[in-house]
Amino acid sequence: MTQIDVDHILSTTRSVRKRLDLERPVPRSVIEECLALAQQAPTGGNKQSWSFLVVTDPAKRLALAEIYRKGWDQYITKGLVEPPAPPAQDPKARERQKRIGNSAKYLADNLERVPALVVPVIRHRIEGRDNVVMASQFGSVLPAVWSFMLAARARGLGTAWTSIHLFYEREAAQILGIPYDEVTQVALVPVAYTIGDDFKPGNRAAFETFVHWDEWGNHTPPEDGAAA
């Protein structure tokens, strides 16, 4: 694979919801290929403290979808952050927010129809731990999940990182046989082939506002060759 291929995958891996093909099955072998690549991701201390639970059983998918929809109601009522983010003032930004909201609602309404739901987990409960511990734990599982999503993209599959079911994580654990007191769920990733493949780089803030050099607020890079 050339750098162009890699860069294309990295820049066009989107959160896919409305364009998930809900009618086309995903072979187990394809999911296993993506998981095998995810397993190669770096992990803190090489402890490999993560696991992936793949849910394809229709009854379990429906049960998770019902939990997800309860979480969606919580999300709409409370939001994930307090206070809720203010509406965007720019008309284009407001339109993007509206599209994202409609897309997220579509996924909540149709989650049980997604061929596979992947739940990454880490061993131990981590809520209430020191920030360094939580950062280390999430920093170990997130590269694996992102590797899985990139591998899926390379195979024509769409994914999206979701966490709304975690409002009712204990209920999800009961459905999936996860020992809640010993294992923390971190996400729920829907997996399906995509409808079309014309994904493009996303709209992002200006690059010069995204990067800080040497100290916070300094957006001016050093001259090439300045670093020893």
N, C-alpha and C positions, 0 to 999 in steps of 0.2 A: 504493500500500500504506500502510495506517495504522500508527501506532506500535504499536497493539495487535497487528497482524499481525506486525510486526518483532519485538516482544518475545516473542510466542508462538514464533516460529521460534528465536530465540536461547535461550529457556529450555527448549525441548523437543527440541533437536537432541542425540540420545543416540548412544552407541556401540551400533550395531545389529549383532547377530551371529545369534542364534537366530531372529530375526524377519525375516531377509533372505529374500525370495521367490526360491528357487533355480530355480524353473520358468519364471518370466516373463522374457522377453527385455527388455533395455533398449535402446531405439533409439539409434543413434549420434548422431542429432541432439540428443537430450536431453543426452547426455554433453557434446557440443560446446557447448551452451548454458551448462552449468555451468562448463566450462573457459574460455569467453570471459569470464564474470564473474570467475573466479579470476585471469585475466590482468590485470584492472584493480586488483588489490590493490597497496598501496604496497610498494616494495622499496628497499633501501638504495642511495642514490646514483642511483636510477632505472636501475640496471644491468640489471635484469631477468635475473638470472643463473640463473633456474630454468627447468626444463622439466617437462612431464608426459608420461609414457609410459603409454598405455592398452593393456592387454593383454586381448584378447577371444579370441584363438586358443586352441581347446581344448587342444592339445598343450602350448602354452607355459603355460597356466593350470595344467595338471597338473604340469608340471615345477616351477613356482614353488611349488605346494602341497606337493610332496615336499620341497623345500628348507625350506619353512615348518615342516613337521612335524619335520624334523631340528632346526630352531631351537627348536621347542616342547620337544623333549626336552632341549635345552641349558637352556632357560628353567626347566623343572621341576627339573633337576638342580642348577643353579647359582643361578638367579634372576638378575635384572638388576642387583641392588645387593647389596653385601656389607657387613654381614651381612644375611641375609634379614629382611624385616619380621616382627615377632612376630605370632602369632595375636591377633586382637581378643579382648578379654575380654568385651565386651558380647555377649550371645547374638544380638541382632538384627544386630550388626555381623558376627559370625561367619557368620550365615546369608547376609548380603549377599556376604561374601567367597566363600562356597561357590557362590552363584549366579553370580557373576562368573567364577569358575574353570571352572564347568561350561559357561558360555556361550563362554568363550575356547577351551575344548577342542573344543566343537562346531564353531567356526569352523575350527580347525586340521584337524579331521576332514573338513570339507566344502568347503575353500577352492576346489578346482578346479571346484566346481559354481556358484560365484558368477559371474554373467554378465560382469562386468568387474572387472579389478584395475587400479588406477591407482597408478603409481609416480612420485612427485615426486622430482626430482633437482636438484642445484645443480652448477655448473661448479667444477672443481678438487677436489682432495682436501683435507680440512680437519682430519683427525685430527692431534693433536700441535701444533696452532697455538695462539697466545695466546687466552685466554678472550675478549678483546674481538673478535677476528677470528671465532671460532666463534659468538659471540652475534650478531654482525652478519650472518653467513651464514644461520644458522637464523632470525633475525629477519626476513630477507628472504623466505624461502620459506614460513614458517608462516602468515602472513596469507593467502597465496594458497591454501594447502591448506584453511584454515578457510573461506575464501570459497567454495571448491568444495563443501565439505561442507554449508554453509548453503544454497547454491543447490540442491544435491541434495535436501535436506530439503524445500525449498519446492516441489519437483516430485514429492514422494511417494517419494523414494529414501532408502535407509538407507546409512550409511557407518560406518566405524570406523578410527581411526588405529591401525595396527599397525606394529611394527618388528622382529618376531621373525625375519623372513627375513634381517635384517642380520647375524645370526651367520654367515651364509654369503653375504655380499654379493657376493663375487667370483664365486661360482658363478651367482648370479642375473644378474650382469652378462654372463656368457658366454651364458646363455640368451637374453637380451634384446638382445645386440649392443651393450651399453653399454661404452664405453672406460673400464675401471675406473680407470686411472691418471689420468684427466682429469675424471671425473664421480663425484660422491658421491650415492648413493641415501639418502633420509632417511626413507622410510616405504613402506608398501604399504597402499592403501586399497581394501577391497572395496566394490563398488557394486552395489546391486540394489534393486528396488522392495521396500517393506516389507509385511509381513503385518499388516494393520490400521494405523491411524493414531492410536491413542489414547495417544500419548506424553505424559508429564507432566514437570514440573520434577524434577530429581534430588534425592536426599537429600544435603544439604550441612551442613558445620559451621555453628555459629551465626555470623551475620553479624558480630557485634561482635568475634568472635575472628579474623575473616578480614582485617579492615582495621586498619592502624596509621596513626595521624595524627601527622605531623611527626617522630616518632622511633619506633624499634622498641620495641614493648611498650606503647605508648600507644594504647589503644583508645577513648579519649574524644574525640569530634569537637569541633572548635571551634564556637561558637555561629554560627548563620546570620548572614552579613553580616560576620563577623569578618575574613575575608580581604580584603585591599585589592586 
